[in-house]
Amino acid sequence: MSLLSFLFGGKKSEFITQLSTEEFRSQIQNKKVQLVDVRTPNEFKQGHIKKAINIDFFSGKFNVNFDNLNKNEAVYVYCRSGGRSRQTANKLAKKGFTEIYDLKGGYLRW
């Protein structure tokens, strides 16, 4: 069970909120937010949410790129189906981000 918890995010953080597509869209629409697509660059090129930046979950610069974001502002993350963004949200909570929103079901639901 602990291996599964590690792979799929484990205990949910109080700083992470999963949002439905409608909630996510409503919160980012017409606002300047930290919106991050954690898919690969090829996935990102095939289509992404407007104004999203791409920080590849599998990149060796993943942590460095997130260190450039403001931990005191909300960050919105998504991936293809929700797995990588859930893991990203957990990593961000451990890094000190306090307001993290994860798109439930990922870009496939967008």
Buried (B, 14 or more C-beta within 10 A) or exposed (E): EEEEEEEEBBEEBEBBBBBEBEBBEEBBEEEEBBBBBBBBEEBBEEEBBEEBBBBBBEBEEBEEBBEEBEBEEBBBBBBBBBBBBBBBBBBBBEEEBBBBBBBBBBBEEE
